[in-house]
Amino acid sequence: MLLTELRTVSMRNARVVLLAGPSGSGKSYIARRTELPVLCLDDFYKDGHDPTLPRAHGTVDWDAPQSWDGTAALHAIVELAHTGAAKIPIYDIAHSRRSADRLFQLDGSPIFMAEGIFAAEIVERCREAGVLADALAVQRPPVVNFVRRLVRDLREHRKPPRVLITRGIRLWRRDRGILRRQITLGCDPMTARRIWARVRALRSACDTPA
């Protein structure tokens, strides 16, 4: 969306900046540094007993977009954009299920960020709904993503260590392809510094009278 267009609509409804990127690329950290309200899209994973979950090699493929409820994520984003608040699930990754819900509020911010590995999957649907401000993807070397991802997942006990190491190697091999797909779906690839600069420009546009 052009900055002049964002100035016009920011007085009516909020708009979302979608932030994608391979697992371990630093999406959560980058999003927090923008000082925007941040919606974690990982909270929209399907429960582990959902029969629609994709499977690979006899286990659930949590890295496939079909393991994620994009429609529920889209509905939450649209509700946030139009009302400034929405009830959001809290997802327990270690137990593969929703553990509770929480109220997420924008507190008057005209822009908010929604980050997650599947954010690119809803770029076009957010654009069609008229709530998209921008769509970005974190671009970092695959080896950096591999190390960051493994350290994070082991620290948070997300899954058994053997599962995390096996998944990490698989994702390392697929890293560049994942980013290419996100670019194809409408995300601009950027370093963290460029993302922060882009968000500052969007915030400035909202603060400037039309």
C-alpha positions in Angstrom: 0.0 0.0 0.0 1.3 3.5 -0.9 2.1 5.7 2.1 -0.3 8.3 0.9 -3.1 5.7 0.9 -2.2 4.7 4.4 -2.4 8.3 5.6 -6.0 8.4 4.2 -7.2 5.2 5.8 -5.4 5.3 9.1 -8.0 7.6 10.6 -10.7 4.9 10.0 -9.3 1.5 10.6 -6.0 0.0 11.7 -3.9 -1.9 9.2 -1.6 -4.9 9.5 2.0 -5.5 8.6 2.5 -9.2 8.0 6.0 -10.4 8.9 7.0 -13.8 7.5 10.4 -15.6 7.3 11.8 -19.0 7.8 11.7 -20.6 11.3 14.5 -19.1 13.5 15.0 -16.0 11.3 14.2 -13.7 14.2 10.6 -12.6 13.4 9.4 -12.3 17.0 12.5 -10.2 18.0 12.2 -8.0 15.0 8.5 -7.5 15.5 9.0 -6.5 19.2 11.6 -4.0 18.3 9.1 -2.1 16.1 7.2 -1.1 19.2 4.0 -1.9 17.4 1.3 -4.2 18.9 2.4 -7.7 17.8 0.0 -10.6 17.0 1.8 -14.0 17.2 0.4 -16.1 14.3 1.8 -19.3 15.8 -1.1 -19.2 18.2 -3.3 -20.3 15.3 -1.8 -23.7 14.9 -4.4 -26.5 14.8 -4.7 -28.8 17.8 -2.7 -32.0 17.7 -5.9 -34.2 17.4 -7.3 -32.3 14.4 -7.9 -34.9 11.6 -7.0 -32.3 8.9 -3.4 -32.1 10.1 -0.9 -33.0 7.3 1.4 -35.9 8.0 4.9 -36.8 6.7 6.9 -39.9 7.6 4.2 -41.0 10.0 4.2 -37.8 12.1 2.4 -34.5 11.9 4.2 -32.0 9.6 4.0 -28.8 11.7 6.0 -27.0 9.0 3.2 -27.4 6.4 0.8 -24.5 6.0 -2.1 -27.0 6.4 -1.1 -27.4 10.1 -2.2 -23.8 10.7 -5.7 -22.2 10.7 -5.2 -19.4 8.3 -8.9 -18.6 8.2 -9.1 -18.0 12.0 -5.9 -15.9 11.8 -7.5 -13.8 9.0 -10.7 -13.3 11.0 -8.8 -12.1 14.0 -6.7 -9.7 12.0 -9.8 -8.2 10.3 -11.6 -7.9 13.7 -8.5 -6.1 15.1 -8.4 -3.8 12.2 -12.1 -2.8 12.4 -12.6 -2.9 16.2 -9.2 -2.6 17.8 -9.6 -5.8 19.9 -10.1 -9.5 19.4 -10.0 -12.8 21.4 -6.8 -14.7 20.5 -5.9 -18.3 21.3 -2.9 -19.1 23.5 -1.2 -22.1 21.9 0.9 -24.6 23.9 3.5 -25.8 21.4 4.9 -28.4 23.7 1.5 -30.1 24.0 0.2 -29.2 20.5 -3.0 -27.6 21.7 -4.8 -24.4 22.5 -4.5 -23.9 26.3 -6.6 -20.7 26.8 -7.7 -17.5 25.1 -6.7 -13.8 25.7 -8.0 -10.4 24.7 -5.6 -8.7 22.3 -6.0 -4.9 22.0 -4.4 -2.3 19.7 -4.8 0.6 22.2 -5.5 3.0 19.4 -2.5 2.1 17.2 -3.3 2.6 13.5 -0.8 -0.1 12.6 -0.1 -3.5 14.1 2.2 -6.4 13.2 1.2 -10.1 12.7 4.3 -12.4 12.6 4.7 -16.1 11.9 6.2 -18.6 9.5 2.8 -18.8 7.7 2.1 -15.1 7.5 2.7 -15.1 3.7 -0.2 -17.5 3.3 -2.8 -14.8 4.0 -1.2 -11.8 2.2 -3.6 -11.8 -0.6 -6.6 -12.4 1.6 -5.6 -9.5 3.9 -5.2 -7.3 0.8 -8.7 -8.3 -0.5 -10.1 -7.5 3.0 -8.6 -4.0 2.8 -6.6 -4.4 6.0 -3.0 -4.8 4.6 -0.4 -2.1 5.2 2.6 -4.2 4.1 4.0 -7.7 3.8 7.6 -8.4 4.6 9.9 -11.5 5.0 13.0 -11.7 7.1 16.1 -12.5 5.0 19.0 -14.1 6.9 21.6 -16.8 6.1 20.2 -20.3 6.6 23.0 -21.3 9.0 22.0 -18.4 11.2 18.4 -19.5 11.2 19.4 -23.1 12.0 21.4 -22.1 15.1 18.9 -19.6 16.3 16.0 -22.1 15.9 17.7 -25.0 17.6 18.8 -22.9 20.6 15.3 -21.4 21.0 13.5 -24.7 20.6 15.8 -26.5 23.1 15.5 -23.7 25.6 11.7 -23.7 25.4 11.4 -27.5 25.4 9.1 -27.3 22.4 9.6 -30.9 21.5 12.0 -33.8 22.4 15.6 -32.9 21.5 15.8 -35.7 18.8 12.7 -34.3 17.1 14.1 -30.7 17.2 17.5 -31.7 15.8 15.9 -33.7 13.0 13.5 -30.9 12.2 16.2 -28.3 12.3 18.3 -30.2 9.7 15.3 -30.6 7.4 14.4 -26.9 7.7 18.0 -25.9 7.1 17.8 -27.7 3.8 14.5 -26.2 2.9 15.2 -22.6 4.2 15.8 -20.9 0.8 12.8 -22.6 -0.7 10.6 -21.4 2.1 11.7 -17.8 1.6 11.2 -18.1 -2.1 7.6 -19.2 -1.5 7.0 -16.3 0.9 8.3 -13.9 -1.8 6.0 -15.5 -4.4 3.0 -15.0 -2.1 3.7 -11.3 -1.9 6.3 -10.6 0.8 9.3 -8.3 0.3 12.5 -9.9 1.6 14.5 -7.6 3.9 17.1 -7.6 6.6 16.1 -6.6 10.1 17.4 -3.1 9.7 15.4 -2.5 6.5 12.3 -3.9 8.1 12.6 -1.5 11.0 13.2 1.4 8.6 10.1 0.4 6.6 7.9 0.3 9.7 9.2 3.7 10.8 8.1 5.1 7.5 4.7 3.5 7.8 4.3 4.9 11.3 5.4 8.3 10.1 2.8 8.2 7.3 0.1 7.6 9.9 1.2 10.5 12.0 1.2 12.9 9.1 -2.1 14.6 8.3 -3.6 13.6 4.9 
